[in-house]
Amino acid sequence: MNKRFTSMVEKPDVLNLDFLADQILADHIIVGRGLFCQAVIKSQSKHPDSSDVCTALVALINFRRPQVGHLLVKRVALQFKVAHARGDKQLMHTSSALLAQLVNQRVAYEILALDVLMILLEDPSPDNVEVAARFCRQCGALLLEVAPGELREILGEFRGLLRKGELEPRPRPLIGRMFAAYRVAFRESARGLKVVDDEEQVPNYVTLVENIDPETSLDRFHTNSHLLEEDEVTSNPS
């Protein structure tokens, strides 16, 4: 099953999203959701530039099976949290890019994006500020739409860093590009490939300020008849 999920999450494009979503949903996705999440995270670590298309696929699945989306959001959020604690800049970039698109797709609530920015700007090292500026551009359009007051506060934090003059030169151009994007309402990054209307999507609540259970027991897929029966009932409600 892991190989099947891996194969499918590495194939999405704008033309086959519905087909792939139907295939994944038919493949015991509830009991296999741990393996599906592993496949998505592994694929994105190798192909981070495809996060908008991959999360569009996730959005289609989350719309019908929010248990799957919730587990993925938790695991990516935890991955970011661990990367930040370790100072792993590359993993922070990869995981935050995926989180930004999950928020853009409304698979996760905007509070998760605000948490990411808050944690990064509380400790404004050059790496943290660089990740924060990129992340803000990636989901700024959504924040401008649903949390404009909080976004203004975050932009004020960036301005404060520039005014203090203590910031190293490296992240300064990224902050400049972020403010340029803000001035045109983040039209450049927008909100990715939208496949489910916001009003119909089922956002999942996850926050970085609480403990996150990755539910690793779900990574072991057992062909247990009771579990498969339960999955079948969940997939085909009467």
N, C-alpha and C positions, 0 to 999 in steps of 0.2 A: 504493500500500500504506500509506503514511504516513497518508493521509486515512482509510482504512478502520480502522486501528488507533486513530486519534484518536477516530473516531466511536464505536467499541466501548468504549474505556476511559472515555468520558464518560457511558455509559448504565447502568452496573451498579446493580442494587438486589438486595435479598435474594431476589427471585423469579426473576431471570434470570441469576444467576451461572454456573450450570452450562452454560446455553445459550451464553452469551458465551464462556466458556472453550473450549467445543468449537469454536466458530467461529474463534477466534483460533488454536487449535492446528492447525486444518485449513488455515491460511493461510500456509504456509511460514514458521512462526514461528522455526525455527532460523536460517535465513539472513536472516530479517527481524528478528531480535531487537534489533538496534540501533535500528531505527525504532520498535519496540514500546516500548522503554525511553524513547525520546524522547517518545512520546505519553503515557506514564504520568506522567513528570516534568512535562511541560507541563500536563497536566490537573490535577495536584495543586497546581501553582502558582496555578491559577485557582480551584480548588475544594478548599482544604485541609481543610475540614470533612468531606469524603467519604473521607478517607484510610483509614478502617476498612473501608469497602465495597470500595474500589479494591484494597487490599492483600489482601482476601479473594479477589478475582479473581486476583491475582498468585499467591496461595498455591495455587490450583487448578492454575495453569499450571506453577508451580515443581514441584509434586508429580510431574508427568509429564515436564517438560522443565527440569531444574534449571539447565541452561546459561543459560536466560532469566532465572531468578531471580538467579543469580550476577552476571550483567552489570548488572542493575538495582540490586542492593545496592551493587556497586562504584561505580556512577555517582552514586547518592544520597549515599553516604559521601564521595565526592570533592567533590560539591557542598557538603556541610556543611563539609568541611575548608577549601575555598576561601572560603566565607562567613565562617567563623571568622577566617581570616587577614586578611580585609578588614574585619572588624568590621561585617558586614552583618547586622543583627539580624533583619530580616524574612526574609531567606533562611535564616538559622539556624533560625528558628522553623519555616518550611515544610519544610525538609529534615530537621530533627530529628523533626518529627511523623511524616513518612513513614518514617524509620528506626525510630522506636518501634513503629509498626504492623508493619513487616517483621520486627522481632524478636519481637513478640507472636505473629505468625503462624508463627514458627520458620522463616521463609525465610532469616533470618540468625541466627547464634549470638549469645548474650547478651554475648559479649566486645565486640561492637560498641557496645552500649548503655553498657557500662562505660567504653569508650574515650571516648565522647561526654561522659560526666559527668566523667571525669578531666581531659580537655582544658579543659572549661569552668571547672572549679573550680580548676585550676592558676593561672588568671588571673581571679580573682573580681571582675571589673568588674560594675557593676549589670546591664548587658545580658546578660553571660554567666551570672550567677547567676539572672536571670529566666528565661532559656532553659533552664537546668539544672533549675530547680524545676518548670517545666511538663513538661519531658521526663521527669523522674523520676515524676511523676504518671501520665504516659501509659503507661509500661512498668513501673511499680513492682510491679504484681501479678506479672508474669513474673519479675522479679528476686527478689522475695520467695520465689517458688517454687523457682527454680533456682540462685540465687546469694545466699542470705540473708546470709552473712558479708560479702561484698563490699558489699551494700546497706547493712548496718549501718555499715561504714566510711565510705561516702558520706554517710549521714545524720549521722555524726559530723563530717564536714567542714562540713556546713550548720550544725550546732550551734556549731561553732567560730567560724564567721563571725558568728553572732548574738551570741555571748559577747564577742567582741573589741570589738563596738560600733563598728566602723569602716565597716560596710556602710551605704550610702545607704538612705533610707526606702523607695524605690520597690519593691525586690524583697522586702522583709520580709513583706508580706501573702501573697505567693505561697509563700514558704517555710512560713508558718503553715498555709496550706491544704494544702501537701504533707504536712506532719506530721499534719494532721488526717486526710488520706486514708490515711496509713500506719497510723494507730491503728485503722482499720477495714479493714485489709489491702487497701487500694486497690480496694475493691469498686465504688466509683463509676466508675472508668475500666475496671476489669477487664482483659480481654485482647482486646477487640474481637469481631468476628464470626468464630467458628471454623468452618471448612469442611473442614479436614483434620486428622485426629488427629495429635497431636505425635509419636507413635511411628512414624507412616507418612510424615511430612514429611521433606524432604531439606534441612537447613539448609546455608547457604553460609558459608564462613569468609572474613571480610573484617575487617581491623583498621586503625584510623587511624594506627597507629604504623609501618606499612610503606607503601612506595610503592604507589599504586593506578593500574593501567592501565585507562583507560576504554574502550579498544578502539574508538576512533572510526572505524576503517576499516569497522566493521560497520554504520555508518550509511548506507552506499551499497549499495542492494539491486540486485544484478545478476541478471537472468533468465538465468543461466548453467545450461545443462541438467545439467551435472555437479553443481553445487551443489544444484539442485532435486532431483536424483536422490538425493543424499546426505541431504537433508532428509527425503525420502520414506522412506528406509530407517530413519532415526532415529525418525521418527514412527510407523512401523509395523514394529517389530522382529519377526523371525520367531520 
